[in-house]
Each structure stands twice: as C-alpha cells, then as structure tokens.
Amino acid sequence: MEIEQFGQQILNVIQDGIIVMDQTRSIVALNPSAEKLTGWKLGGLVPYCSFCQKRFIGPGEERCYLVTHEQSPYFSSEMPTYSGEMVDVEMSTAKIIQDKDNGATYYLLVLRDFSERKKQQEHEGRQRMVQQLIAAREEEHKRLAMELHDGVGQSLFGLSIALDTLKNSTMDEKTTAYLSEVSQEMKRVMNDLRLYSKQLRPLELDQFGLATALENLLIGFRKQKPDVQFILHTKPTMSRLDAIVEINLYRIVQEAVMNSLKHAFPARIKVVLHEEKDQLVLSIQDNGIGFDVKKHQNGLGLQHINERASTIGAVVHLKSTISSGTHVTINLAYGSVEDEADADSTINRR
C-alpha cells in the first residue's frame, strides 16, 4: 500500500478535525471529523473564530490570527459552524506548503472539539464549590457546637448549681417550690442545648471516631422510635479516618435513616461499616415499603446523600424494591479523596 493511502486512512479515522486552507481561507481539503464538527465543505471559506472577529488588527493585517502568525500553539475559541451555531474548539495552525510557481500558501488547521471538556471542567468546578461549601459549613457547625457546649452550656450548668444551692438554703415553701420549677426549666433548657449542639456537630465524632458516633446516633433514634429495631455492625479495630470523611459518612447515615423513618415505615434499619480490600463500605438497609427509584431519584434527601458522597470521592449505589425495602451502599476507595491543601489523600490511616 502506498504512503498516500496510509495518510488518507489516518485522516479518515483521526478524531481531530483536519483542514487544509489557502491564504484566502478557502478549504482545499478536510477530513470527515472536521466536516462532522463544523459542517464545512470543500471550496467553502473557513469563517473567523470568535477571537479573530473581535481582535484589534493593524492596517493591512490579516484578521485571522493563525494565518498571521503562520504557526500557533493550541488556543481555545468559538468557531461558527455551517448551521450558524458556535462550537467550542481548541485550534492550531501551521504553514505547510508555499508554491514557488504561483506564490500560493497553504495552511494546516487542526480543530479539537472542546465543548465536552468544557462541560466537564464546569462540572468539576461546581463539584469543588459544593465540596468547599460543605466543608465550610461543617467547620462552622463544629465551632458553634463547641461554643454551645463549652461556653453557654457551662454557664447554664453554673446557674443550675446556684439555683439548687439557693433552693436548699431557703426555708420558705413557696420560694422553694418556685425555685424547683425554675431549676427544672433550667435542666430542660440544658437538655435542649445538648441536643442542638449534637445536631450541629456530634462531639463524640471528633473525640472517639465514626463507629462511636454512629452508635450514639442510633441510640438517639431508638429513643425516638422504640418500635423500630436499629442494628449497627462496625469493625472495632477500624482506623480513624480524616475528619471530613467521617463527618460526611455520619451525615449520610443520618440522612438515610431519617428518610427511612419518615417515608418507609420500617420495622428494622441496619447500618454496616466495614473494610473490603482497599475500600471502605457503608451500608444502610431497611425493610420498609420501598419506592420507585426512577421516580424519586431527584428527591432532596437523595441529592444530599449524593452531594456528601461526591465531596469525599465516594460512589453511591441505591436499590429499592416495593414492599421489600431500600438499600443504600457507599463505596469509598482509600486514597480517592484529594486534599485541597496539598493534593494528597485525605484519608489518613491513624
């Protein structure tokens, strides 16, 4: 097979758009990818890209930046298509032939579809923003929880002791009864404060780790729903994870259990946290009424779970069967979470 045939076959299968144009920007050759991307035809003119349409040019200067510079690195712009739409492309050019007889110059123009990559970059940018917002919110929750516990909580505890002392020192029955009522109200306020602090940020999560925090979380649910059986299986020797990983897994369990209790009416909810080879697996399963995943996949609760999982680089698997229950599985590969500060893994085995 001759070398020209090899070259033609390469042009036919290459994904980039390849165009040969002369100094008037008339198309003298193009491959199928270029035609598919732009809709241009042989003999037609290569239109000016959005950059060239707007750029300042001097007297007598060719408006096409690529032709003016004869050889240019890739740069991004928008290119008009045959249909009149604009498509995001990366492009470059190089002068390849100059006919000495008639002075004609030919340029090789390479176009690469940038629209999908641009969408991916925009998606990744949004994901990073969501991750940063969640991390900032959790950090603020942590600060407020500590302030409520160490600041307001300790002050209320001091006032409670003072009330008990005052109550024990008075001999007037009416005053004693009144102080008893105030003391009981103070204790209710302190209980509410502890509850609010725990909802903002479970202190045992930072002190003892994810397994203990999940155990206390299910104990709290068990008190609210004594008719529901809550089961937790964790590996006692499991290493501590990075703080951002632990809080997001904790919130996923919290969200999944609350959704189950609110919508599924289960008799049993089982939470399992274990390690499989090089990944961490979190499972939340109930025996409730189940639901149609396709109809409710955009539900707020599921969106929160997906956002939390995405923040730490985890993958969510959801399976639900009508009348049989729902099973949520979170798979997190060790080392899959990128630290914003140093680009290292944020899953630290401590």
BELVENQUI-V800899 format. One record per residue. PSI is psi in degrees with one decimal (NA if undefined). OMEGA is omega as a letter, one per 40 degrees, with the letter a starting at -180 (NA if undefined). Layout:
PSI/OMEGA ; PSI/OMEGA
This chain:
133.9/a ; 156.5/a ; -31.9/i ; -36.7/i ; -39.4/i ; -45.0/a ; -40.2/i ; -39.3/i ; -39.9/i ; -45.2/i ; -34.6/a ; -27.4/a ; -15.1/a ; 142.1/a ; -28.1/i ; 148.7/i ; 124.2/a ; 123.5/a ; 135.6/i ; 126.6/a ; 157.1/i ; -173.1/a ; -14.5/i ; 5.0/a ; 19.7/i ; 135.9/a ; 121.5/i ; -14.4/i ; 147.1/i ; 152.9/a ; 169.4/a ; -35.1/a ; -39.7/i ; -41.2/i ; -39.7/i ; -38.9/a ; -40.7/a ; -25.1/a ; 4.0/a ; 158.4/a ; 161.8/i ; 137.6/i ; -15.6/i ; 172.1/i ; 140.2/i ; 118.0/a ; 162.7/i ; 139.0/i ; 170.8/a ; -32.2/i ; -47.6/a ; -31.9/i ; -29.7/a ; -15.3/a ; 152.3/i ; 134.7/i ; 149.6/i ; 174.7/a ; 127.5/i ; 0.4/a ; 138.9/i ; 132.3/a ; -32.2/a ; 114.8/a ; -39.6/a ; -40.0/i ; -41.8/a ; -41.7/a ; -5.7/i ; -32.7/i ; 123.4/a ; 148.4/i ; 170.2/i ; 136.4/i ; 159.0/a ; 143.4/i ; -178.3/i ; 136.0/a ; 130.8/i ; 138.3/i ; 175.0/a ; -32.0/a ; -5.9/a ; -9.6/i ; 164.4/i ; 137.5/i ; 136.0/i ; 126.1/a ; 155.0/i ; 138.2/a ; 157.2/i ; 164.3/i ; 162.9/i ; 141.5/i ; 123.1/a ; -30.3/a ; 138.1/i ; 111.0/a ; 116.4/a ; -24.2/a ; -49.4/a ; 0.4/i ; 6.0/a ; 141.5/i ; 138.4/a ; 140.8/a ; 143.2/i ; 120.2/i ; 125.2/i ; 124.8/i ; 134.9/i ; 126.7/a ; 117.4/a ; -4.5/a ; -44.4/a ; -41.4/i ; -36.8/i ; -42.3/i ; -40.5/i ; -41.1/i ; -40.4/i ; -40.8/i ; -43.9/i ; -36.3/i ; -42.2/i ; -39.2/i ; -42.6/i ; -38.2/i ; -42.8/i ; -42.2/i ; -44.2/a ; -39.3/i ; -42.8/i ; -43.9/i ; -42.0/i ; -39.2/i ; -42.5/i ; -36.0/i ; -38.9/i ; -39.4/i ; -41.7/i ; -43.9/i ; -44.5/a ; -39.0/i ; -43.5/i ; -38.5/i ; -42.8/i ; -41.3/a ; -49.7/a ; -27.5/a ; -75.3/a ; -41.0/a ; -44.5/i ; -36.6/i ; -44.0/i ; -36.9/i ; -40.5/i ; -41.2/i ; -36.0/i ; -42.9/i ; -41.4/i ; -40.5/i ; -43.4/i ; -39.4/i ; -43.7/i ; -39.4/a ; -39.8/a ; -19.9/a ; -12.7/a ; 149.6/a ; -9.6/a ; 125.2/a ; -41.8/i ; -42.4/i ; -40.1/i ; -43.2/i ; -40.8/i ; -44.6/i ; -32.2/i ; -42.1/i ; -42.6/i ; -40.4/i ; -41.0/i ; -41.3/i ; -38.8/i ; -41.3/i ; -36.3/i ; -41.1/i ; -41.3/i ; -38.1/i ; -43.2/i ; -40.5/a ; -42.8/i ; -39.2/i ; -45.9/i ; -41.6/i ; -40.7/a ; -37.1/i ; -35.6/i ; -46.6/a ; 113.0/i ; 116.0/a ; -32.0/a ; -20.1/i ; -44.4/i ; -32.6/a ; -41.0/a ; -13.5/i ; 178.5/a ; -42.2/a ; -46.2/i ; -40.8/i ; -41.5/i ; -38.4/i ; -45.6/i ; -33.3/i ; -46.0/a ; -30.5/i ; -41.9/i ; -42.5/i ; -36.1/a ; -35.7/i ; -36.5/i ; -35.3/a ; 74.4/a ; -16.4/a ; -4.4/i ; 134.7/i ; 121.5/i ; 125.6/a ; 134.5/i ; 127.0/i ; 118.3/i ; 161.9/i ; 114.8/a ; -31.5/a ; 8.5/a ; 135.1/a ; 154.3/i ; 145.1/i ; 170.7/i ; 149.7/a ; -40.5/a ; -30.9/i ; -46.3/a ; -44.9/a ; -35.1/i ; -38.2/i ; -39.4/i ; -46.1/a ; -33.7/i ; -46.1/i ; -44.9/i ; -45.9/a ; -44.8/a ; -42.5/a ; -42.9/i ; -41.4/i ; -41.8/a ; -46.7/a ; -33.8/a ; -36.5/a ; -26.5/a ; -18.0/a ; 55.7/a ; 159.7/i ; -17.1/a ; 137.5/i ; 127.3/a ; 128.7/i ; 127.3/a ; 130.1/i ; 116.1/a ; 172.2/a ; 138.3/i ; 108.1/a ; -110.9/a ; 24.5/a ; 158.7/i ; 136.0/a ; 125.1/i ; 128.8/a ; 130.8/i ; 117.2/a ; 135.8/i ; 167.1/i ; 36.9/a ; -159.0/a ; -13.2/i ; 177.3/i ; 167.9/i ; 108.9/a ; -39.9/a ; -34.3/a ; -24.7/a ; 17.6/a ; -16.8/i ; 14.3/i ; 151.2/a ; -41.7/a ; -44.1/i ; -35.3/i ; -41.2/i ; -42.6/i ; -44.8/i ; -39.5/i ; -43.5/i ; -44.8/a ; -42.9/i ; -34.6/a ; -34.0/a ; 9.5/i ; 24.3/a ; 162.7/i ; 133.5/a ; 131.2/i ; 124.4/a ; 128.1/i ; 128.5/i ; 137.1/i ; 129.5/i ; 130.9/i ; 0.9/a ; -17.6/i ; -178.2/a ; 142.9/a ; 117.6/i ; 127.0/i ; 132.4/i ; 121.1/i ; 122.8/a ; 112.0/i ; 132.9/i ; 131.4/a ; 3.6/a ; -11.4/a ; 125.1/a ; 126.0/i ; 131.2/a ; -25.4/a ; -47.5/a ; 8.1/i ; 16.2/i ; 169.5/i ; 138.6/i ; 5.5/i ; 100.5/a ; 120.3/i ; 104.4/a ; NA/NA
